[in-house]
Amino acid sequence: MQIHWTKINQIIEETPEVRTYMLDCPEGFVWEEGSHTHFALEGFNAEDKPNRSLIRHMSISTLPHENSIGITTRIREQCSEFKSILRNMQVGQEVAIFKTHSNVPLKREGKNVYLLSAGVGLATFRPLVLDYLQKADGVNQIHSLNVDSSKDFLFPAVFRSAPDKKFTAQFVGSRTEYYEEAKKLAADKDGLFYVVGSDEFLAQTIDVLRGQGIEPEQIMLDKHEQQLDEFFPEKLKV
């Protein structure tokens, strides 16, 4: 396993609780839209066994052409040891990234794509939207639906409707409203539905979609293949 140590080159305060840590791109490091990585702090591998409290599984919120690896995360006042350390880190300090992989690249199958997310889960979808806006081949249109009770919606410069590019961005402030809107989107029986959020959010969204007749094969999760059975116990997915 290759571990890339790299430096923070910028810290962006997206909202009062959300920051994006922009990292230098190590030589030979490659990724695609929808990628996640293991993001670790100094000391995580100091002992014989990795200190898992200093490692988190994070989505990469940027594309390679942006020339920085973006890690976007919510840091609340009361937070874990990991996020407490991260909150106090400065530009120039080093972090580690390893085991980078994409479970949710943008499928270009000539269908409508629906991006369903909660809160900072929107970070996973930012690269997919940018990729689509640059090149729409094989995608009819994209609709993003995000629920965030804080009302501090993320990435407004990217997630704004662009009718000429067949992209719609929708934000709601409650789960109740979100599930009602998700039901409406599921009227498209041929659409592709990407879902990002907590495990509880995934399970409840899947229940809504399945209840409207959407097949498991149409639902994409940011999970490894072996984890999919947990969400689709009726049959093994892709």
Biotite code that builds the C-alpha atoms (Angstrom):
import biotite.structure as struc

atoms = struc.array([
    struc.Atom([0.000, 0.000, 0.000], chain_id="A", res_id=1, res_name="MET", atom_name="CA", element="C"),
    struc.Atom([1.402, 3.365, -1.027], chain_id="A", res_id=2, res_name="GLN", atom_name="CA", element="C"),
    struc.Atom([0.989, 6.195, 1.467], chain_id="A", res_id=3, res_name="ILE", atom_name="CA", element="C"),
    struc.Atom([1.232, 9.708, 0.037], chain_id="A", res_id=4, res_name="HIS", atom_name="CA", element="C"),
    struc.Atom([2.312, 12.384, 2.513], chain_id="A", res_id=5, res_name="TRP", atom_name="CA", element="C"),
    struc.Atom([1.297, 15.795, 1.253], chain_id="A", res_id=6, res_name="THR", atom_name="CA", element="C"),
    struc.Atom([0.859, 19.350, 2.515], chain_id="A", res_id=7, res_name="LYS", atom_name="CA", element="C"),
    struc.Atom([-2.232, 21.469, 3.102], chain_id="A", res_id=8, res_name="ILE", atom_name="CA", element="C"),
    struc.Atom([-1.979, 24.421, 0.711], chain_id="A", res_id=9, res_name="ASN", atom_name="CA", element="C"),
    struc.Atom([-5.270, 26.172, 1.501], chain_id="A", res_id=10, res_name="GLN", atom_name="CA", element="C"),
    struc.Atom([-8.108, 25.959, 4.023], chain_id="A", res_id=11, res_name="ILE", atom_name="CA", element="C"),
    struc.Atom([-11.476, 27.214, 2.745], chain_id="A", res_id=12, res_name="ILE", atom_name="CA", element="C"),
    struc.Atom([-14.305, 27.992, 5.164], chain_id="A", res_id=13, res_name="GLU", atom_name="CA", element="C"),
    struc.Atom([-17.306, 26.907, 3.099], chain_id="A", res_id=14, res_name="GLU", atom_name="CA", element="C"),
    struc.Atom([-19.831, 27.602, 5.901], chain_id="A", res_id=15, res_name="THR", atom_name="CA", element="C"),
    struc.Atom([-19.445, 28.252, 9.665], chain_id="A", res_id=16, res_name="PRO", atom_name="CA", element="C"),
    struc.Atom([-19.177, 24.466, 10.247], chain_id="A", res_id=17, res_name="GLU", atom_name="CA", element="C"),
    struc.Atom([-17.706, 23.175, 6.971], chain_id="A", res_id=18, res_name="VAL", atom_name="CA", element="C"),
    struc.Atom([-14.137, 23.469, 5.734], chain_id="A", res_id=19, res_name="ARG", atom_name="CA", element="C"),
    struc.Atom([-12.341, 22.273, 2.634], chain_id="A", res_id=20, res_name="THR", atom_name="CA", element="C"),
    struc.Atom([-8.701, 21.322, 3.066], chain_id="A", res_id=21, res_name="TYR", atom_name="CA", element="C"),
    struc.Atom([-6.874, 21.697, -0.243], chain_id="A", res_id=22, res_name="MET", atom_name="CA", element="C"),
    struc.Atom([-3.867, 19.395, -0.531], chain_id="A", res_id=23, res_name="LEU", atom_name="CA", element="C"),
    struc.Atom([-0.878, 19.411, -2.874], chain_id="A", res_id=24, res_name="ASP", atom_name="CA", element="C"),
    struc.Atom([-1.087, 16.654, -5.511], chain_id="A", res_id=25, res_name="CYS", atom_name="CA", element="C"),
    struc.Atom([1.677, 14.106, -4.882], chain_id="A", res_id=26, res_name="PRO", atom_name="CA", element="C"),
    struc.Atom([3.599, 12.938, -7.938], chain_id="A", res_id=27, res_name="GLU", atom_name="CA", element="C"),
    struc.Atom([1.805, 10.002, -9.557], chain_id="A", res_id=28, res_name="GLY", atom_name="CA", element="C"),
    struc.Atom([-1.407, 10.460, -7.559], chain_id="A", res_id=29, res_name="PHE", atom_name="CA", element="C"),
    struc.Atom([-4.491, 10.025, -9.779], chain_id="A", res_id=30, res_name="VAL", atom_name="CA", element="C"),
    struc.Atom([-8.226, 10.022, -9.128], chain_id="A", res_id=31, res_name="TRP", atom_name="CA", element="C"),
    struc.Atom([-11.556, 10.417, -10.907], chain_id="A", res_id=32, res_name="GLU", atom_name="CA", element="C"),
    struc.Atom([-14.940, 11.919, -10.108], chain_id="A", res_id=33, res_name="GLU", atom_name="CA", element="C"),
    struc.Atom([-16.718, 10.255, -7.188], chain_id="A", res_id=34, res_name="GLY", atom_name="CA", element="C"),
    struc.Atom([-13.449, 9.164, -5.554], chain_id="A", res_id=35, res_name="SER", atom_name="CA", element="C"),
    struc.Atom([-12.853, 8.705, -1.857], chain_id="A", res_id=36, res_name="HIS", atom_name="CA", element="C"),
    struc.Atom([-9.571, 8.300, -0.017], chain_id="A", res_id=37, res_name="THR", atom_name="CA", element="C"),
    struc.Atom([-8.268, 7.408, 3.415], chain_id="A", res_id=38, res_name="HIS", atom_name="CA", element="C"),
    struc.Atom([-7.217, 10.694, 5.008], chain_id="A", res_id=39, res_name="PHE", atom_name="CA", element="C"),
    struc.Atom([-4.847, 10.359, 7.980], chain_id="A", res_id=40, res_name="ALA", atom_name="CA", element="C"),
    struc.Atom([-3.096, 12.628, 10.440], chain_id="A", res_id=41, res_name="LEU", atom_name="CA", element="C"),
    struc.Atom([0.490, 12.546, 11.669], chain_id="A", res_id=42, res_name="GLU", atom_name="CA", element="C"),
    struc.Atom([1.172, 9.619, 13.989], chain_id="A", res_id=43, res_name="GLY", atom_name="CA", element="C"),
    struc.Atom([-1.478, 7.313, 12.545], chain_id="A", res_id=44, res_name="PHE", atom_name="CA", element="C"),
    struc.Atom([1.186, 4.745, 11.576], chain_id="A", res_id=45, res_name="ASN", atom_name="CA", element="C"),
    struc.Atom([3.684, 5.356, 14.397], chain_id="A", res_id=46, res_name="ALA", atom_name="CA", element="C"),
    struc.Atom([2.957, 2.013, 16.072], chain_id="A", res_id=47, res_name="GLU", atom_name="CA", element="C"),
    struc.Atom([2.802, -1.567, 14.812], chain_id="A", res_id=48, res_name="ASP", atom_name="CA", element="C"),
    struc.Atom([-0.919, -1.200, 14.123], chain_id="A", res_id=49, res_name="LYS", atom_name="CA", element="C"),
    struc.Atom([-2.520, 1.892, 12.528], chain_id="A", res_id=50, res_name="PRO", atom_name="CA", element="C"),
    struc.Atom([-4.222, 4.271, 14.969], chain_id="A", res_id=51, res_name="ASN", atom_name="CA", element="C"),
    struc.Atom([-7.696, 4.248, 13.436], chain_id="A", res_id=52, res_name="ARG", atom_name="CA", element="C"),
    struc.Atom([-8.800, 7.257, 15.480], chain_id="A", res_id=53, res_name="SER", atom_name="CA", element="C"),
    struc.Atom([-6.443, 9.316, 13.294], chain_id="A", res_id=54, res_name="LEU", atom_name="CA", element="C"),
    struc.Atom([-7.857, 8.002, 9.988], chain_id="A", res_id=55, res_name="ILE", atom_name="CA", element="C"),
    struc.Atom([-11.078, 8.913, 8.203], chain_id="A", res_id=56, res_name="ARG", atom_name="CA", element="C"),
    struc.Atom([-12.703, 7.774, 4.950], chain_id="A", res_id=57, res_name="HIS", atom_name="CA", element="C"),
    struc.Atom([-13.263, 11.008, 2.979], chain_id="A", res_id=58, res_name="MET", atom_name="CA", element="C"),
    struc.Atom([-14.616, 11.964, -0.424], chain_id="A", res_id=59, res_name="SER", atom_name="CA", element="C"),
    struc.Atom([-12.441, 14.028, -2.751], chain_id="A", res_id=60, res_name="ILE", atom_name="CA", element="C"),
    struc.Atom([-14.442, 17.133, -3.662], chain_id="A", res_id=61, res_name="SER", atom_name="CA", element="C"),
    struc.Atom([-12.243, 18.316, -6.537], chain_id="A", res_id=62, res_name="THR", atom_name="CA", element="C"),
    struc.Atom([-11.270, 17.121, -10.023], chain_id="A", res_id=63, res_name="LEU", atom_name="CA", element="C"),
    struc.Atom([-7.652, 16.633, -11.151], chain_id="A", res_id=64, res_name="PRO", atom_name="CA", element="C"),
    struc.Atom([-7.671, 19.724, -13.393], chain_id="A", res_id=65, res_name="HIS", atom_name="CA", element="C"),
    struc.Atom([-8.174, 21.868, -10.261], chain_id="A", res_id=66, res_name="GLU", atom_name="CA", element="C"),
    struc.Atom([-4.613, 20.880, -9.276], chain_id="A", res_id=67, res_name="ASN", atom_name="CA", element="C"),
    struc.Atom([-5.441, 20.288, -5.606], chain_id="A", res_id=68, res_name="SER", atom_name="CA", element="C"),
    struc.Atom([-7.014, 17.420, -3.705], chain_id="A", res_id=69, res_name="ILE", atom_name="CA", element="C"),
    struc.Atom([-10.036, 18.823, -1.864], chain_id="A", res_id=70, res_name="GLY", atom_name="CA", element="C"),
    struc.Atom([-11.238, 17.214, 1.365], chain_id="A", res_id=71, res_name="ILE", atom_name="CA", element="C"),
    struc.Atom([-14.495, 18.776, 2.580], chain_id="A", res_id=72, res_name="THR", atom_name="CA", element="C"),
    struc.Atom([-15.762, 17.997, 6.078], chain_id="A", res_id=73, res_name="THR", atom_name="CA", element="C"),
    struc.Atom([-18.096, 19.325, 8.755], chain_id="A", res_id=74, res_name="ARG", atom_name="CA", element="C"),
    struc.Atom([-16.424, 20.210, 12.081], chain_id="A", res_id=75, res_name="ILE", atom_name="CA", element="C"),
    struc.Atom([-18.895, 20.937, 14.864], chain_id="A", res_id=76, res_name="ARG", atom_name="CA", element="C"),
    struc.Atom([-18.095, 22.554, 18.212], chain_id="A", res_id=77, res_name="GLU", atom_name="CA", element="C"),
    struc.Atom([-18.341, 19.152, 19.891], chain_id="A", res_id=78, res_name="GLN", atom_name="CA", element="C"),
    struc.Atom([-16.360, 16.773, 17.718], chain_id="A", res_id=79, res_name="CYS", atom_name="CA", element="C"),
    struc.Atom([-14.069, 13.732, 17.646], chain_id="A", res_id=80, res_name="SER", atom_name="CA", element="C"),
    struc.Atom([-10.347, 13.725, 18.438], chain_id="A", res_id=81, res_name="GLU", atom_name="CA", element="C"),
    struc.Atom([-9.638, 13.507, 14.717], chain_id="A", res_id=82, res_name="PHE", atom_name="CA", element="C"),
    struc.Atom([-11.673, 16.593, 13.833], chain_id="A", res_id=83, res_name="LYS", atom_name="CA", element="C"),
    struc.Atom([-10.420, 18.502, 16.866], chain_id="A", res_id=84, res_name="SER", atom_name="CA", element="C"),
    struc.Atom([-6.840, 18.014, 15.620], chain_id="A", res_id=85, res_name="ILE", atom_name="CA", element="C"),
    struc.Atom([-7.852, 18.824, 12.044], chain_id="A", res_id=86, res_name="LEU", atom_name="CA", element="C"),
    struc.Atom([-9.599, 22.036, 13.113], chain_id="A", res_id=87, res_name="ARG", atom_name="CA", element="C"),
    struc.Atom([-6.306, 23.353, 14.541], chain_id="A", res_id=88, res_name="ASN", atom_name="CA", element="C"),
    struc.Atom([-4.133, 22.417, 11.567], chain_id="A", res_id=89, res_name="MET", atom_name="CA", element="C"),
    struc.Atom([-2.600, 25.119, 9.412], chain_id="A", res_id=90, res_name="GLN", atom_name="CA", element="C"),
    struc.Atom([-1.482, 25.593, 5.820], chain_id="A", res_id=91, res_name="VAL", atom_name="CA", element="C"),
    struc.Atom([1.871, 23.863, 5.325], chain_id="A", res_id=92, res_name="GLY", atom_name="CA", element="C"),
    struc.Atom([1.214, 20.968, 7.691], chain_id="A", res_id=93, res_name="GLN", atom_name="CA", element="C"),
    struc.Atom([1.298, 17.409, 6.375], chain_id="A", res_id=94, res_name="GLU", atom_name="CA", element="C"),
    struc.Atom([-1.415, 14.770, 6.124], chain_id="A", res_id=95, res_name="VAL", atom_name="CA", element="C"),
    struc.Atom([-1.454, 11.320, 4.525], chain_id="A", res_id=96, res_name="ALA", atom_name="CA", element="C"),
    struc.Atom([-3.740, 9.920, 1.828], chain_id="A", res_id=97, res_name="ILE", atom_name="CA", element="C"),
    struc.Atom([-3.950, 6.312, 0.669], chain_id="A", res_id=98, res_name="PHE", atom_name="CA", element="C"),
    struc.Atom([-6.320, 3.641, -0.705], chain_id="A", res_id=99, res_name="LYS", atom_name="CA", element="C"),
    struc.Atom([-8.046, 5.980, -3.176], chain_id="A", res_id=100, res_name="THR", atom_name="CA", element="C"),
    struc.Atom([-10.958, 4.542, -5.172], chain_id="A", res_id=101, res_name="HIS", atom_name="CA", element="C"),
    struc.Atom([-14.213, 5.586, -6.853], chain_id="A", res_id=102, res_name="SER", atom_name="CA", element="C"),
    struc.Atom([-17.456, 3.694, -6.217], chain_id="A", res_id=103, res_name="ASN", atom_name="CA", element="C"),
    struc.Atom([-19.635, 6.325, -7.913], chain_id="A", res_id=104, res_name="VAL", atom_name="CA", element="C"),
    struc.Atom([-18.152, 7.534, -11.205], chain_id="A", res_id=105, res_name="PRO", atom_name="CA", element="C"),
    struc.Atom([-20.665, 9.253, -13.468], chain_id="A", res_id=106, res_name="LEU", atom_name="CA", element="C"),
    struc.Atom([-22.452, 6.671, -15.616], chain_id="A", res_id=107, res_name="LYS", atom_name="CA", element="C"),
    struc.Atom([-22.965, 7.863, -19.175], chain_id="A", res_id=108, res_name="ARG", atom_name="CA", element="C"),
    struc.Atom([-25.774, 5.565, -20.318], chain_id="A", res_id=109, res_name="GLU", atom_name="CA", element="C"),
    struc.Atom([-28.091, 8.087, -21.951], chain_id="A", res_id=110, res_name="GLY", atom_name="CA", element="C"),
    struc.Atom([-30.311, 8.395, -18.849], chain_id="A", res_id=111, res_name="LYS", atom_name="CA", element="C"),
    struc.Atom([-31.414, 11.052, -16.390], chain_id="A", res_id=112, res_name="ASN", atom_name="CA", element="C"),
    struc.Atom([-29.180, 11.177, -13.301], chain_id="A", res_id=113, res_name="VAL", atom_name="CA", element="C"),
    struc.Atom([-30.438, 12.090, -9.824], chain_id="A", res_id=114, res_name="TYR", atom_name="CA", element="C"),
    struc.Atom([-27.989, 13.023, -7.063], chain_id="A", res_id=115, res_name="LEU", atom_name="CA", element="C"),
    struc.Atom([-29.544, 12.592, -3.610], chain_id="A", res_id=116, res_name="LEU", atom_name="CA", element="C"),
    struc.Atom([-27.529, 13.772, -0.621], chain_id="A", res_id=117, res_name="SER", atom_name="CA", element="C"),
    struc.Atom([-27.614, 15.025, 2.953], chain_id="A", res_id=118, res_name="ALA", atom_name="CA", element="C"),
    struc.Atom([-25.462, 17.875, 4.219], chain_id="A", res_id=119, res_name="GLY", atom_name="CA", element="C"),
    struc.Atom([-21.777, 17.624, 3.436], chain_id="A", res_id=120, res_name="VAL", atom_name="CA", element="C"),
    struc.Atom([-22.478, 14.521, 1.325], chain_id="A", res_id=121, res_name="GLY", atom_name="CA", element="C"),
    struc.Atom([-22.768, 17.073, -1.461], chain_id="A", res_id=122, res_name="LEU", atom_name="CA", element="C"),
    struc.Atom([-18.945, 17.094, -1.555], chain_id="A", res_id=123, res_name="ALA", atom_name="CA", element="C"),
    struc.Atom([-18.992, 13.671, -3.227], chain_id="A", res_id=124, res_name="THR", atom_name="CA", element="C"),
    struc.Atom([-21.212, 15.013, -6.003], chain_id="A", res_id=125, res_name="PHE", atom_name="CA", element="C"),
    struc.Atom([-19.365, 18.263, -6.727], chain_id="A", res_id=126, res_name="ARG", atom_name="CA", element="C"),
    struc.Atom([-16.852, 16.515, -9.069], chain_id="A", res_id=127, res_name="PRO", atom_name="CA", element="C"),
    struc.Atom([-19.645, 14.602, -10.848], chain_id="A", res_id=128, res_name="LEU", atom_name="CA", element="C"),
    struc.Atom([-21.486, 17.841, -11.569], chain_id="A", res_id=129, res_name="VAL", atom_name="CA", element="C"),
    struc.Atom([-18.333, 19.608, -12.760], chain_id="A", res_id=130, res_name="LEU", atom_name="CA", element="C"),
    struc.Atom([-17.488, 16.644, -14.974], chain_id="A", res_id=131, res_name="ASP", atom_name="CA", element="C"),
    struc.Atom([-20.989, 16.698, -16.481], chain_id="A", res_id=132, res_name="TYR", atom_name="CA", element="C"),
    struc.Atom([-20.991, 20.481, -17.014], chain_id="A", res_id=133, res_name="LEU", atom_name="CA", element="C"),
    struc.Atom([-17.698, 20.178, -18.895], chain_id="A", res_id=134, res_name="GLN", atom_name="CA", element="C"),
    struc.Atom([-18.856, 17.228, -20.962], chain_id="A", res_id=135, res_name="LYS", atom_name="CA", element="C"),
    struc.Atom([-22.507, 16.126, -21.038], chain_id="A", res_id=136, res_name="ALA", atom_name="CA", element="C"),
    struc.Atom([-22.021, 13.151, -23.375], chain_id="A", res_id=137, res_name="ASP", atom_name="CA", element="C"),
    struc.Atom([-24.175, 10.170, -22.442], chain_id="A", res_id=138, res_name="GLY", atom_name="CA", element="C"),
    struc.Atom([-26.202, 11.963, -19.765], chain_id="A", res_id=139, res_name="VAL", atom_name="CA", element="C"),
    struc.Atom([-29.669, 13.342, -20.526], chain_id="A", res_id=140, res_name="ASN", atom_name="CA", element="C"),
    struc.Atom([-29.790, 15.679, -17.544], chain_id="A", res_id=141, res_name="GLN", atom_name="CA", element="C"),
    struc.Atom([-28.807, 15.874, -13.859], chain_id="A", res_id=142, res_name="ILE", atom_name="CA", element="C"),
    struc.Atom([-30.987, 16.842, -10.917], chain_id="A", res_id=143, res_name="HIS", atom_name="CA", element="C"),
    struc.Atom([-29.373, 17.339, -7.497], chain_id="A", res_id=144, res_name="SER", atom_name="CA", element="C"),
    struc.Atom([-31.508, 17.141, -4.339], chain_id="A", res_id=145, res_name="LEU", atom_name="CA", element="C"),
    struc.Atom([-29.767, 18.009, -1.054], chain_id="A", res_id=146, res_name="ASN", atom_name="CA", element="C"),
    struc.Atom([-31.208, 18.281, 2.450], chain_id="A", res_id=147, res_name="VAL", atom_name="CA", element="C"),
    struc.Atom([-29.420, 20.383, 5.049], chain_id="A", res_id=148, res_name="ASP", atom_name="CA", element="C"),
    struc.Atom([-31.245, 21.691, 8.116], chain_id="A", res_id=149, res_name="SER", atom_name="CA", element="C"),
    struc.Atom([-28.485, 24.268, 8.728], chain_id="A", res_id=150, res_name="SER", atom_name="CA", element="C"),
    struc.Atom([-29.638, 26.117, 5.589], chain_id="A", res_id=151, res_name="LYS", atom_name="CA", element="C"),
    struc.Atom([-25.945, 26.871, 4.893], chain_id="A", res_id=152, res_name="ASP", atom_name="CA", element="C"),
    struc.Atom([-25.999, 25.045, 1.579], chain_id="A", res_id=153, res_name="PHE", atom_name="CA", element="C"),
    struc.Atom([-22.624, 24.034, 0.139], chain_id="A", res_id=154, res_name="LEU", atom_name="CA", element="C"),
    struc.Atom([-20.898, 24.997, -3.114], chain_id="A", res_id=155, res_name="PHE", atom_name="CA", element="C"),
    struc.Atom([-23.477, 27.557, -4.352], chain_id="A", res_id=156, res_name="PRO", atom_name="CA", element="C"),
    struc.Atom([-21.274, 28.456, -7.327], chain_id="A", res_id=157, res_name="ALA", atom_name="CA", element="C"),
    struc.Atom([-21.524, 24.866, -8.608], chain_id="A", res_id=158, res_name="VAL", atom_name="CA", element="C"),
    struc.Atom([-24.936, 23.793, -7.320], chain_id="A", res_id=159, res_name="PHE", atom_name="CA", element="C"),
    struc.Atom([-27.071, 26.364, -9.058], chain_id="A", res_id=160, res_name="ARG", atom_name="CA", element="C"),
    struc.Atom([-29.545, 25.470, -11.749], chain_id="A", res_id=161, res_name="SER", atom_name="CA", element="C"),
    struc.Atom([-28.369, 25.858, -15.337], chain_id="A", res_id=162, res_name="ALA", atom_name="CA", element="C"),
    struc.Atom([-31.359, 25.129, -17.611], chain_id="A", res_id=163, res_name="PRO", atom_name="CA", element="C"),
    struc.Atom([-29.245, 25.536, -20.750], chain_id="A", res_id=164, res_name="ASP", atom_name="CA", element="C"),
    struc.Atom([-27.039, 22.665, -19.542], chain_id="A", res_id=165, res_name="LYS", atom_name="CA", element="C"),
    struc.Atom([-29.947, 20.571, -18.247], chain_id="A", res_id=166, res_name="LYS", atom_name="CA", element="C"),
    struc.Atom([-28.753, 20.778, -14.654], chain_id="A", res_id=167, res_name="PHE", atom_name="CA", element="C"),
    struc.Atom([-31.082, 21.482, -11.725], chain_id="A", res_id=168, res_name="THR", atom_name="CA", element="C"),
    struc.Atom([-30.005, 22.064, -8.119], chain_id="A", res_id=169, res_name="ALA", atom_name="CA", element="C"),
    struc.Atom([-32.643, 21.754, -5.401], chain_id="A", res_id=170, res_name="GLN", atom_name="CA", element="C"),
    struc.Atom([-32.118, 22.318, -1.660], chain_id="A", res_id=171, res_name="PHE", atom_name="CA", element="C"),
    struc.Atom([-34.559, 21.511, 1.123], chain_id="A", res_id=172, res_name="VAL", atom_name="CA", element="C"),
    struc.Atom([-34.341, 22.102, 4.866], chain_id="A", res_id=173, res_name="GLY", atom_name="CA", element="C"),
    struc.Atom([-36.016, 19.006, 6.314], chain_id="A", res_id=174, res_name="SER", atom_name="CA", element="C"),
    struc.Atom([-35.981, 15.242, 5.868], chain_id="A", res_id=175, res_name="ARG", atom_name="CA", element="C"),
    struc.Atom([-39.770, 15.215, 5.469], chain_id="A", res_id=176, res_name="THR", atom_name="CA", element="C"),
    struc.Atom([-39.564, 17.569, 2.497], chain_id="A", res_id=177, res_name="GLU", atom_name="CA", element="C"),
    struc.Atom([-36.596, 15.622, 1.126], chain_id="A", res_id=178, res_name="TYR", atom_name="CA", element="C"),
    struc.Atom([-38.438, 12.283, 1.102], chain_id="A", res_id=179, res_name="TYR", atom_name="CA", element="C"),
    struc.Atom([-41.460, 13.840, -0.599], chain_id="A", res_id=180, res_name="GLU", atom_name="CA", element="C"),
    struc.Atom([-39.246, 15.297, -3.315], chain_id="A", res_id=181, res_name="GLU", atom_name="CA", element="C"),
    struc.Atom([-37.360, 12.001, -3.700], chain_id="A", res_id=182, res_name="ALA", atom_name="CA", element="C"),
    struc.Atom([-40.690, 10.228, -4.307], chain_id="A", res_id=183, res_name="LYS", atom_name="CA", element="C"),
    struc.Atom([-41.466, 12.678, -7.107], chain_id="A", res_id=184, res_name="LYS", atom_name="CA", element="C"),
    struc.Atom([-38.085, 12.081, -8.745], chain_id="A", res_id=185, res_name="LEU", atom_name="CA", element="C"),
    struc.Atom([-38.680, 8.324, -8.587], chain_id="A", res_id=186, res_name="ALA", atom_name="CA", element="C"),
    struc.Atom([-41.492, 8.791, -11.090], chain_id="A", res_id=187, res_name="ALA", atom_name="CA", element="C"),
    struc.Atom([-38.671, 8.411, -13.628], chain_id="A", res_id=188, res_name="ASP", atom_name="CA", element="C"),
    struc.Atom([-38.562, 4.614, -13.761], chain_id="A", res_id=189, res_name="LYS", atom_name="CA", element="C"),
    struc.Atom([-35.487, 4.596, -15.984], chain_id="A", res_id=190, res_name="ASP", atom_name="CA", element="C"),
    struc.Atom([-33.360, 7.082, -14.036], chain_id="A", res_id=191, res_name="GLY", atom_name="CA", element="C"),
    struc.Atom([-30.079, 6.508, -12.193], chain_id="A", res_id=192, res_name="LEU", atom_name="CA", element="C"),
    struc.Atom([-30.124, 7.476, -8.520], chain_id="A", res_id=193, res_name="PHE", atom_name="CA", element="C"),
    struc.Atom([-26.890, 8.260, -6.667], chain_id="A", res_id=194, res_name="TYR", atom_name="CA", element="C"),
    struc.Atom([-27.247, 8.462, -2.883], chain_id="A", res_id=195, res_name="VAL", atom_name="CA", element="C"),
    struc.Atom([-24.664, 9.828, -0.397], chain_id="A", res_id=196, res_name="VAL", atom_name="CA", element="C"),
    struc.Atom([-25.066, 10.354, 3.339], chain_id="A", res_id=197, res_name="GLY", atom_name="CA", element="C"),
    struc.Atom([-25.122, 8.454, 6.611], chain_id="A", res_id=198, res_name="SER", atom_name="CA", element="C"),
    struc.Atom([-26.030, 4.756, 6.594], chain_id="A", res_id=199, res_name="ASP", atom_name="CA", element="C"),
    struc.Atom([-29.414, 5.653, 8.074], chain_id="A", res_id=200, res_name="GLU", atom_name="CA", element="C"),
    struc.Atom([-29.979, 8.208, 5.308], chain_id="A", res_id=201, res_name="PHE", atom_name="CA", element="C"),
    struc.Atom([-29.008, 5.643, 2.670], chain_id="A", res_id=202, res_name="LEU", atom_name="CA", element="C"),
    struc.Atom([-31.336, 2.991, 4.068], chain_id="A", res_id=203, res_name="ALA", atom_name="CA", element="C"),
    struc.Atom([-34.306, 5.357, 4.303], chain_id="A", res_id=204, res_name="GLN", atom_name="CA", element="C"),
    struc.Atom([-33.734, 6.782, 0.828], chain_id="A", res_id=205, res_name="THR", atom_name="CA", element="C"),
    struc.Atom([-33.462, 3.282, -0.632], chain_id="A", res_id=206, res_name="ILE", atom_name="CA", element="C"),
    struc.Atom([-36.780, 2.386, 1.054], chain_id="A", res_id=207, res_name="ASP", atom_name="CA", element="C"),
    struc.Atom([-38.404, 5.400, -0.598], chain_id="A", res_id=208, res_name="VAL", atom_name="CA", element="C"),
    struc.Atom([-36.981, 4.617, -4.037], chain_id="A", res_id=209, res_name="LEU", atom_name="CA", element="C"),
    struc.Atom([-37.735, 0.899, -3.852], chain_id="A", res_id=210, res_name="ARG", atom_name="CA", element="C"),
    struc.Atom([-41.262, 1.726, -2.694], chain_id="A", res_id=211, res_name="GLY", atom_name="CA", element="C"),
    struc.Atom([-41.714, 3.687, -5.918], chain_id="A", res_id=212, res_name="GLN", atom_name="CA", element="C"),
    struc.Atom([-40.520, 0.792, -8.079], chain_id="A", res_id=213, res_name="GLY", atom_name="CA", element="C"),
    struc.Atom([-36.879, 1.780, -8.585], chain_id="A", res_id=214, res_name="ILE", atom_name="CA", element="C"),
    struc.Atom([-34.699, -1.317, -8.997], chain_id="A", res_id=215, res_name="GLU", atom_name="CA", element="C"),
    struc.Atom([-31.525, -1.846, -6.929], chain_id="A", res_id=216, res_name="PRO", atom_name="CA", element="C"),
    struc.Atom([-29.423, -1.753, -10.111], chain_id="A", res_id=217, res_name="GLU", atom_name="CA", element="C"),
    struc.Atom([-30.514, 1.869, -10.611], chain_id="A", res_id=218, res_name="GLN", atom_name="CA", element="C"),
    struc.Atom([-29.271, 2.958, -7.175], chain_id="A", res_id=219, res_name="ILE", atom_name="CA", element="C"),
    struc.Atom([-25.587, 3.861, -6.761], chain_id="A", res_id=220, res_name="MET", atom_name="CA", element="C"),
    struc.Atom([-23.997, 4.095, -3.305], chain_id="A", res_id=221, res_name="LEU", atom_name="CA", element="C"),
    struc.Atom([-20.526, 5.238, -2.279], chain_id="A", res_id=222, res_name="ASP", atom_name="CA", element="C"),
    struc.Atom([-19.826, 1.810, -0.797], chain_id="A", res_id=223, res_name="LYS", atom_name="CA", element="C"),
    struc.Atom([-17.473, -1.046, -1.619], chain_id="A", res_id=224, res_name="HIS", atom_name="CA", element="C"),
    struc.Atom([-19.080, -3.939, -3.443], chain_id="A", res_id=225, res_name="GLU", atom_name="CA", element="C"),
    struc.Atom([-18.951, -6.191, -0.376], chain_id="A", res_id=226, res_name="GLN", atom_name="CA", element="C"),
    struc.Atom([-20.903, -3.587, 1.645], chain_id="A", res_id=227, res_name="GLN", atom_name="CA", element="C"),
    struc.Atom([-23.819, -3.433, -0.785], chain_id="A", res_id=228, res_name="LEU", atom_name="CA", element="C"),
    struc.Atom([-25.540, -6.579, 0.544], chain_id="A", res_id=229, res_name="ASP", atom_name="CA", element="C"),
    struc.Atom([-26.246, -4.683, 3.751], chain_id="A", res_id=230, res_name="GLU", atom_name="CA", element="C"),
    struc.Atom([-28.391, -2.216, 1.818], chain_id="A", res_id=231, res_name="PHE", atom_name="CA", element="C"),
    struc.Atom([-29.714, -4.596, -0.840], chain_id="A", res_id=232, res_name="PHE", atom_name="CA", element="C"),
    struc.Atom([-30.129, -7.919, 0.992], chain_id="A", res_id=233, res_name="PRO", atom_name="CA", element="C"),
    struc.Atom([-32.530, -9.283, -1.617], chain_id="A", res_id=234, res_name="GLU", atom_name="CA", element="C"),
    struc.Atom([-29.768, -9.843, -4.170], chain_id="A", res_id=235, res_name="LYS", atom_name="CA", element="C"),
    struc.Atom([-26.107, -9.125, -4.803], chain_id="A", res_id=236, res_name="LEU", atom_name="CA", element="C"),
    struc.Atom([-25.584, -5.844, -6.596], chain_id="A", res_id=237, res_name="LYS", atom_name="CA", element="C"),
    struc.Atom([-23.125, -4.760, -9.285], chain_id="A", res_id=238, res_name="VAL", atom_name="CA", element="C"),
])
